[in-house]
């Protein structure tokens, strides 16, 4: 593809790693743009490093420290002649100081302005902003240094309450408090955790909605009060406040309510003169009332499900918006095609409270289908360490209907083989195949409520026999047998990881 000679971006440094770096590189390549990868020495052979046109090593005491070194990353962009930086998600993606430093260095930040990140990235200021612009928020108590006063205000709202870190995310600094006695200890713990993870100990409390659904809206803004939504996503299947299954559109959401939620998200983006991609998240109560939760001022992990039903490349849209080319589509041109489901493949043990796992990828076989995307940065022989988040990949499936998407997701999960580290692959299959999920009976407590039903079935002697026979053949023959004998593949179940 020949790049427009007037296009201000020719080369992009991706300030990230793993699957999202690979994802961004693919879109850049399709657009005819160059790419620069960054990496710590521990990941010098990683797939994103090999895919990029150029690669720069970052230095730090740990791999994470290297990826958080804004000065090194900006210097790498300048040295390699990059015009822009794409932050991906995580690391520095929602760091207003980083976004400002990128622009100050004469580079283009492929994301919102630093002011938007500062406004919407802070849960307290964003809630106040949302409320001021007619977006509903749950009753809450703002932070104060006086914990006794904090507790007194909280008691006026009533229980249960959800304690949150103002600068937080990913479930850090969050806890549910069900009575006045537990409030102050929970507040102290949340503030300590918030300070440790975000260097910001501010916390607040809001009314906790029982059995809520987590609904979010993908938006794109042009920075000049123009904004559109790309429909809603259902993100209610979570463990430890972190999503593991997402789908678009939301299951069983009345069209009028979906339209109201999407309109609220667009209204917020327009009021903030928001530029680039973002996600407005809401809590939906069983009675149909919805409340603003937060805004993620970046590309989300689950963006592929929106791409699957909209036909848009969100990374390409981000680049074009950052280059001043405006929104890729008008709201009245937006179409929705079918249903998409994403499963996050994580190195963790669901039978041990989802504890992270480490190991080395010995075998990776991914099913192929035109309706399937497997987003990862994995390669065989790669070490899975505790240095980074345990998410290894994303398996994304499209279907003409939710029912077809569910069946295809099960087919893909059962055909996915990853040997060398314990993963949640089989657990995800049990979630997707569960009667409650199929019925769309979803809420953020789904995993806890159905824990017993989602536990693995005990291995019977009849099922174990073919596994032992195949294992006796030796690893190579055993591996081939797994792929060639459907009964053996099914019998192994959770043991094939």
PEGI-V254104 format. One record per residue. SS is DSSP state (h for helix, s for strand, l for the rest). D_CENTER is the distance of its C-alpha to the mean C-alpha in whole Angstrom. Layout:
ss->SS d_center->D_CENTER
ss->SS d_center->D_CENTER
This chain:
ss->l d_center->30
ss->l d_center->32
ss->l d_center->30
ss->l d_center->32
ss->l d_center->35
ss->l d_center->34
ss->l d_center->30
ss->l d_center->29
ss->l d_center->26
ss->l d_center->28
ss->s d_center->25
ss->s d_center->22
ss->s d_center->21
ss->s d_center->17
ss->l d_center->17
ss->l d_center->14
ss->l d_center->14
ss->h d_center->13
ss->h d_center->11
ss->h d_center->10
ss->h d_center->14
ss->h d_center->15
ss->h d_center->13
ss->h d_center->15
ss->h d_center->18
ss->h d_center->19
ss->h d_center->18
ss->h d_center->21
ss->h d_center->23
ss->h d_center->23
ss->l d_center->24
ss->l d_center->27
ss->l d_center->25
ss->s d_center->25
ss->s d_center->23
ss->s d_center->23
ss->s d_center->21
ss->s d_center->21
ss->s d_center->21
ss->l d_center->23
ss->h d_center->26
ss->h d_center->24
ss->h d_center->22
ss->l d_center->24
ss->l d_center->24
ss->l d_center->21
ss->h d_center->20
ss->h d_center->18
ss->h d_center->22
ss->h d_center->24
ss->h d_center->22
ss->l d_center->23
ss->l d_center->26
ss->s d_center->26
ss->s d_center->25
ss->s d_center->26
ss->s d_center->26
ss->l d_center->24
ss->l d_center->26
ss->l d_center->26
ss->l d_center->26
ss->l d_center->23
ss->h d_center->20
ss->h d_center->18
ss->h d_center->21
ss->h d_center->22
ss->h d_center->18
ss->l d_center->19
ss->l d_center->22
ss->h d_center->22
ss->h d_center->26
ss->h d_center->26
ss->h d_center->23
ss->h d_center->25
ss->h d_center->28
ss->h d_center->26
ss->h d_center->26
ss->h d_center->29
ss->h d_center->31
ss->h d_center->29
ss->l d_center->30
ss->l d_center->26
ss->l d_center->27
ss->s d_center->23
ss->s d_center->20
ss->s d_center->16
ss->l d_center->14
ss->l d_center->11
ss->l d_center->8
ss->l d_center->9
ss->l d_center->13
ss->l d_center->15
ss->l d_center->12
ss->l d_center->13
ss->l d_center->17
ss->h d_center->20
ss->h d_center->22
ss->h d_center->21
ss->h d_center->20
ss->h d_center->24
ss->h d_center->25
ss->h d_center->24
ss->h d_center->26
ss->h d_center->29
ss->l d_center->29
ss->l d_center->29
ss->l d_center->26
ss->s d_center->24
ss->s d_center->20
ss->l d_center->18
ss->l d_center->16
ss->l d_center->18
ss->l d_center->21
ss->h d_center->21
ss->h d_center->23
ss->h d_center->20
ss->h d_center->18
ss->h d_center->20
ss->h d_center->21
ss->h d_center->17
ss->h d_center->16
ss->l d_center->18
ss->h d_center->18
ss->h d_center->22
ss->h d_center->23
ss->h d_center->20
ss->h d_center->21
ss->h d_center->25
ss->h d_center->24
ss->h d_center->23
ss->h d_center->26
ss->h d_center->28
ss->l d_center->27
ss->l d_center->27
ss->l d_center->24
ss->l d_center->24
ss->s d_center->23
ss->l d_center->23
ss->l d_center->27
ss->s d_center->26
ss->s d_center->28
ss->l d_center->27
ss->l d_center->27
ss->l d_center->31
ss->l d_center->33
ss->l d_center->35
ss->h d_center->33
ss->h d_center->36
ss->h d_center->36
ss->h d_center->32
ss->h d_center->33
ss->h d_center->36
ss->h d_center->33
ss->h d_center->31
ss->h d_center->34
ss->h d_center->35
ss->h d_center->31
ss->l d_center->31
ss->l d_center->29
ss->l d_center->27
ss->s d_center->25
ss->s d_center->21
ss->s d_center->22
ss->s d_center->19
ss->s d_center->19
ss->l d_center->19
ss->l d_center->17
ss->l d_center->15
ss->l d_center->11
ss->l d_center->9
ss->l d_center->12
ss->l d_center->15
ss->l d_center->18
ss->l d_center->18
ss->s d_center->20
ss->s d_center->22
ss->s d_center->26
ss->l d_center->28
ss->l d_center->32
ss->h d_center->33
ss->h d_center->34
ss->h d_center->31
ss->h d_center->30
ss->h d_center->31
ss->h d_center->30
ss->h d_center->26
ss->h d_center->26
ss->h d_center->28
ss->h d_center->25
ss->h d_center->22
ss->h d_center->24
ss->h d_center->25
ss->h d_center->21
ss->h d_center->20
ss->h d_center->23
ss->h d_center->22
ss->h d_center->18
ss->h d_center->18
ss->l d_center->22
ss->l d_center->22
ss->l d_center->24
ss->l d_center->24
ss->s d_center->23
ss->s d_center->23
ss->s d_center->24
ss->s d_center->23
ss->s d_center->25
ss->l d_center->22
ss->l d_center->22
ss->l d_center->23
ss->l d_center->21
ss->l d_center->19
ss->s d_center->16
ss->s d_center->13
ss->s d_center->13
ss->s d_center->12
ss->s d_center->13
ss->s d_center->12
ss->s d_center->15
ss->s d_center->17
ss->s d_center->20
ss->s d_center->23
ss->l d_center->24
ss->l d_center->27
ss->l d_center->26
ss->l d_center->25
ss->s d_center->22
ss->s d_center->21
ss->s d_center->18
ss->s d_center->17
ss->s d_center->17
ss->s d_center->15
ss->s d_center->12
ss->s d_center->12
ss->s d_center->10
ss->s d_center->12
ss->s d_center->12
ss->s d_center->11
ss->s d_center->13
ss->l d_center->14
ss->l d_center->12
ss->s d_center->8
ss->s d_center->7
ss->s d_center->9
ss->s d_center->10
ss->s d_center->9
ss->s d_center->12
ss->s d_center->14
ss->l d_center->16
ss->l d_center->16
ss->l d_center->19
ss->l d_center->22
ss->l d_center->21
ss->l d_center->25
ss->h d_center->25
ss->h d_center->26
ss->h d_center->24
ss->h d_center->21
ss->h d_center->23
ss->h d_center->24
ss->h d_center->20
ss->h d_center->19
ss->h d_center->22
ss->h d_center->22
ss->h d_center->18
ss->h d_center->21
ss->h d_center->23
ss->h d_center->21
ss->h d_center->20
ss->h d_center->24
ss->h d_center->25
ss->l d_center->23
ss->l d_center->24
ss->l d_center->20
ss->s d_center->20
ss->s d_center->17
ss->s d_center->14
ss->s d_center->12
ss->s d_center->11
ss->s d_center->13
ss->s d_center->12
ss->s d_center->15
ss->s d_center->17
ss->s d_center->19
ss->l d_center->22
ss->l d_center->24
ss->l d_center->27
ss->l d_center->25
ss->l d_center->25
ss->s d_center->21
ss->s d_center->20
ss->s d_center->18
ss->s d_center->16
ss->s d_center->14
ss->s d_center->13
ss->s d_center->10
ss->l d_center->12
ss->l d_center->10
ss->l d_center->8
ss->l d_center->5
ss->l d_center->3
ss->l d_center->5
ss->h d_center->8
ss->h d_center->10
ss->h d_center->11
ss->h d_center->12
ss->h d_center->14
ss->h d_center->16
ss->h d_center->17
ss->h d_center->18
ss->l d_center->19
ss->l d_center->18
ss->l d_center->17
ss->h d_center->14
ss->h d_center->15
ss->h d_center->18
ss->h d_center->18
ss->h d_center->17
ss->h d_center->20
ss->h d_center->22
ss->h d_center->22
ss->h d_center->22
ss->l d_center->25
ss->l d_center->26
ss->l d_center->26
ss->l d_center->25
ss->l d_center->23
ss->l d_center->23
ss->l d_center->24
ss->l d_center->26
ss->h d_center->24
ss->h d_center->27
ss->h d_center->27
ss->l d_center->23
ss->l d_center->23
ss->l d_center->21
ss->l d_center->22
ss->l d_center->21
ss->s d_center->18
ss->s d_center->15
ss->s d_center->13
ss->s d_center->10
ss->s d_center->10
ss->s d_center->8
ss->s d_center->12
ss->s d_center->12
ss->l d_center->15
ss->s d_center->16
ss->s d_center->19
ss->h d_center->19
ss->h d_center->22
ss->h d_center->22
ss->l d_center->20
ss->l d_center->17
ss->s d_center->18
ss->s d_center->17
ss->l d_center->19
ss->l d_center->21
ss->s d_center->23
ss->s d_center->23
ss->l d_center->22
ss->l d_center->26
ss->s d_center->25
ss->s d_center->22
ss->s d_center->23
ss->l d_center->21
ss->l d_center->22
ss->l d_center->23
ss->l d_center->23
ss->l d_center->23
ss->l d_center->21
ss->s d_center->18
ss->s d_center->15
ss->s d_center->15
ss->s d_center->12
ss->s d_center->13
ss->l d_center->15
ss->l d_center->17
ss->l d_center->21
ss->l d_center->24
ss->l d_center->25
ss->l d_center->22
ss->s d_center->22
ss->s d_center->19
ss->l d_center->20
ss->l d_center->19
ss->l d_center->18
ss->l d_center->14
ss->l d_center->11
ss->l d_center->12
ss->s d_center->9
ss->s d_center->12
ss->s d_center->11
ss->s d_center->9
ss->s d_center->12
ss->s d_center->13
ss->s d_center->16
ss->s d_center->18
ss->s d_center->21
ss->l d_center->24
ss->l d_center->23
ss->h d_center->21
ss->h d_center->23
ss->h d_center->23
ss->h d_center->20
ss->h d_center->20
ss->h d_center->23
ss->h d_center->21
ss->h d_center->18
ss->h d_center->21
ss->h d_center->23
ss->h d_center->20
ss->h d_center->19
ss->h d_center->23
ss->h d_center->23
ss->l d_center->21
ss->s d_center->22
ss->s d_center->21
ss->s d_center->24
ss->l d_center->24
ss->l d_center->21
ss->l d_center->21
ss->l d_center->17
ss->l d_center->16
ss->h d_center->17
ss->h d_center->20
ss->h d_center->18
ss->h d_center->16
ss->h d_center->19
ss->h d_center->21
ss->h d_center->18
ss->h d_center->18
ss->h d_center->22
ss->l d_center->23
ss->h d_center->25
ss->h d_center->23
ss->h d_center->20
ss->h d_center->22
ss->l d_center->24
ss->l d_center->21
ss->l d_center->22
ss->l d_center->18
ss->l d_center->18
ss->l d_center->15
ss->l d_center->18
ss->h d_center->18
ss->h d_center->18
ss->h d_center->20
ss->h d_center->23
ss->l d_center->23
ss->l d_center->23
ss->l d_center->26
ss->l d_center->26
ss->l d_center->23
ss->l d_center->25
ss->l d_center->26
ss->l d_center->29
ss->l d_center->32
ss->l d_center->33
ss->l d_center->37
ss->h d_center->40
ss->h d_center->40
ss->h d_center->36
ss->h d_center->36
ss->h d_center->40
ss->h d_center->38
ss->h d_center->36
ss->h d_center->38
ss->h d_center->41
ss->h d_center->38
ss->h d_center->37
ss->h d_center->41
ss->l d_center->41
ss->l d_center->39
ss->h d_center->35
ss->h d_center->36
ss->h d_center->38
ss->h d_center->35
ss->h d_center->32
ss->h d_center->34
ss->h d_center->35
ss->h d_center->32
ss->h d_center->31
ss->h d_center->34
ss->l d_center->35
ss->h d_center->33
ss->h d_center->34
ss->h d_center->34
ss->h d_center->30
ss->h d_center->30
ss->h d_center->32
ss->h d_center->30
ss->h d_center->27
ss->h d_center->25
ss->h d_center->27
ss->h d_center->26
ss->l d_center->23
